[in-house]
Amino acid sequence: MLTGSDLLAKVKELGDATKSELVRECGYVSTKKDGSERLNFTAFYEALLEAKGVSLGESGQGRGKGGRKLSFVTKVQFNGNLLVGKAYTAQLGLEPGDEFEIKLGRKQIKLLPIGGTDEDE
């Protein structure tokens, strides 16, 4: 797969080629399980933007290949529980069995680690 100035030069060289031909000629092709080819348009366009100096944000810091981004929003479930997902607890380094004190304020809930203070983040 071409990147950077090589990618830009190839795109310029191909000029009037179709989008599919561009993607194929620049090497953004993979093989499916059934042996047919798959054109990776998204990877091609991301590489093209990167080559032109357009950054699409932080590139994969510890997230593997893409994935969902944390929204930092949750809902009360039908049974009244409020779920904080694994991605959030992992980000904080929390382990099964860690205990918290629940403090209720005006329209807010604070979870404080047992032995922690209000100032800890």
PyMOL commands that set and color helices and strands:
alter all, ss='L'
color gray80, all
select helices_A, chain A and resi 4-14+19-25+41-51+86-91
alter helices_A, ss='H'
color red, helices_A
select strands_A, chain A and resi 29-31+37-39+100-105+108-113
alter strands_A, ss='S'
color yellow, strands_A
deselect
rebuild
show_as cartoon
